Every structure is written in C-alpha cells, then in structure tokens.
Amino acid sequence: MIYFLLQNANTIGGVENTTKNIVNILNERGKKNINILSIFGKHEEKEERITYLFTSKKFRYIKYFLSFLYMKRNKASIVITNYFIFNVLNIIFSHIFNYKCIIQEHSSFYHDSAYKKVLKKLFYKYADKFLVLNDYDKKLYNSLSLYPIVMKNSIGEMNINKQLDENNNIEQDEYFLIASRIDENKRVELAIKSFIIYKLLGGKRKLLICGDGDLSLSLKQRYSKIKDILFLGMKKNIYIYIKKASCLLITSKLECLPTSIIEAKYLSTPTIAFSVPSGIPEMITNNVDGFLIKDNSIYEYAEKMLSLDNPSILYSMKKNATLSYSKYSEKLSYDFYLNLLTSLEERNI
C-alpha cells in the first residue's frame, strides 16, 4: 500500500488539494493501491480513499507516531509526506519499519530559519526521493548537497470542469479577482491599494475579493464602502470567478508554487504578481501571460492593471495564459508520479 500522509485532509489549502488530485488521477487510471491517511479531521461525503485517524489534536506528537505505526501495520510500501516535521519522521520511520519514503517541500527554502536548514541537511539526504516545487528551491537545496527533483502537481482538471458544468453563471463581469486567504502573508491590502490607484488613473473594472482569514474583518471595515470593491467571502466554486476574471491578483510575501496561478492558466486568466523569491517568477512570463512587479511597487501594479483595460492586450494575455498551461497539465503530473512510484516499487521487490 502507498500512503500520502496529511495532517488534516479537511483543510482547504494547496497541499491538501494537490494531494487529493494526485491520488484521484492515479486511481482513475488504474493505480488502485494508493490512499490518503489524514492524522486529524473527519470523513466528509463523497470522499474516497481517505482514512481519518483522530478528531482531536490532544497529544498530537503521540498521534504522529501512531499514524506511522498504522501505516506499517497496513503494509505500507511507500509513504509520501509534505511538511518538515512529517518529512523528518518519515525518514526516521522508513529505516525502522523498512519502507520507501518520499518527502516533499511545499514551502520556500529562501525563508527557512538557519536551524531548519541545518536539520534538513542532516536528515533529507536519507530520503529515497526528495521533491520540491520549483527550480529556484532546487538550486538552493543543491547548495546543501541535497539534490531534489522538481515535482509535477495536479490542479484536478476533471473537478474544475465538473464545477464549471454545475454552475457556469455569476452576476459579476469586468473585474479583477483576489482568491486567497486574507492574512498577513497574502498582503491583500496591497492589492486593494493598487486597485484604488488604478481607479484614480481612470480604470473601469471592479475588484472582487473571495476568501476569508484573520484580516478579513478589518479590511472589510476599512474598504467595503469604497465603490467597486466587493468582499464576497469564501466561495465553494471559485473556478467560475477565476474563469470570468480579467486578471488574478497576487500580492503574497511568501509563495512557493501557487496553485491558483496554474488554475488561472487553465481557465485562460492572466496573473499580476509581485516577483518574490521562489516559484512565481518561473510561472509568469512577464508581459506575455501576466505581469511580474517589483515587490511592494503598488503604483506599477496599478499601471499594469490599467493596461488590461485595453482589449487587445487583455486578449493576448488570456491566449498566452492558456498556452502556458501545457507545462502543468494533468498528464504530466500523472506520468511523473506513476514513474516515480513504479521505480520505488521495483526497488522493493
């Protein structure tokens, strides 16, 4: 049995969504011996191939150990983890329980603390396979004599298409979109300030903000009365909003490989983002399928938003966004994981 280990599969996040998508496409195409083990959470309707062990996080470190013991008792041959603490535990238990381990890093190496970098150098070399999300992080890990592979993650094309078929109509049009958590890292207020400048420059579109988080209430109180700024909260079907948006806006401080940019490409929507260290500069070709902006430069950000009011520029950007999705297609993700898992299974024989 092959297990992808998650801390809580109920969490709505990039790691959880991509893990579910990968397991689904592998199962749909015949690889049936793959499951997700969620340490915490509870079973939801229509979920398949996910096992939840605990509902409470009390004594969580003991439960981490019990999770690996559970996989061993269920004859795990390969275990895939994706957070630092679980990666270290996976490496240790793979040598105790004699299975193959794959570790993934979904966070940016650039922002790791010194002690974490030391621990990674000590432990990660003992993993059977080490995966990262982008070439930027790969080069940084290479400098520590760690040699990861750049993984290919899936956004779940079938699920996106299904949700679009179920609901392909919204009242809004002619808008920019923010679709993210509203917290300190996402820096949504920078996008709002850029939009205000855009309107002062003569821009005609609206700003839709879909998401929730620690800062959502304070931002609503500060900006909800401004014309053409709409706070819509969490949306169950975000894809229709991405598809009909003129552009996706990203202003994060820390990002590794935002799945929202890949989803936007699939749905023919360009992205404007700050060019922060890690994966974003690899995902957007500046002035082709989106815009890369110097970090914190809200006036330049606003100018690029204004340029998309030109129909010919917007059309070209949308067309190029669609073309650039080929680097992230579901087939590439399937082939990558199938080859990876098959190679390790053969080593187990």
C-alpha positions, 0 to 999 in steps of 0.5 A: 500500500502507498500512503500520502500522509496529511495532517488534516485532509479537511483543510482547504489549502494547496497541499491538501488539494494537490494531494487529493488530485494526485491520488484521484488521477492515479486511481482513475487510471488504474493505480488502485493501491494508493490512499490518503491517511489524514492524522486529524479531521473527519470523513466528509461525503463523497470522499474516497480513499481517505482514512481519518485517524483522530478528531482531536489534536490532544497529544498530537506528537503521540498521534504522529507516531501512531499514524506511522505505526498504522501505516506499517501495520497496513503494509505500507510500501511507500509513504509520501509526506509534505511538511518538515516535521512529517518529512523528518519522521518519515525518514526516521520511520522508513529505516525502522519499519523498512519502507520507501519514503518520499518527502516533499517541500511545499514551502520556500527554502529562501525563508527557512530559519538557519536551524531548519536548514541545518536539520534538513541537511542532516536528515533529507539526504536519507530520503529515497526521493526528495521533491520540491516545487520549483527550480529556484528551491532546487538550486538552493537545496543543491547548495546543501548537497541535497539534490531534489527533483522538481515535482509535477502537481495536479490542479484536478482538471476533471473537478474544475470542469465538473464545477464549471458544468454545475454552475457556469453563471455569476452576476459579476463581469469586468473585474479583477479577482483576489482568491486567497486567504486574507492574512498577513502573508497574502498582503491583500491590502496591497492589492486593494491599494493598487486597485484604488490607484488604478481607479484614480488613473481612470480604470473601469473594472471592479475588484472582487475579493473571495476568501476569508482569514484573520484580516478579513474583518478589518479590511472589510471595515476599512474598504467595503464602502469604497465603490467597486470593491466587493468582499464576497467571502469564501466561495465553494466554486471559485473556478467560475470567478477565476474563469470570468476574471480579467486578471488574478491578483497576487500580492503574497510575501511568501509563495512557493508554487501557487496553485491558483496561478496554474488554475488561472492558466487553465481557465485562460486568466492572466496573473499580476504578481509581485516577483518574490523569491521562489516559484512565481517568477518561473510561472509568469512570463512577464508581459506575455501571460501576466505581469511580474512587479517589483515587490511592494511597487503598488503604483506599477501594479496599478499601471499594469492593471490599467493596461488590461483595460485595453482589449487587445492586450487583455486578449493576448494575455488570456491566449498566452495564459492558456498556452502556458498551461501545457507545462502543468497539465494533468498528464504530466503530473500523472506520468511523473508520479506513476514513474516515480512510484513504479521505480520505488516499487521495483526497488522493493521487490 
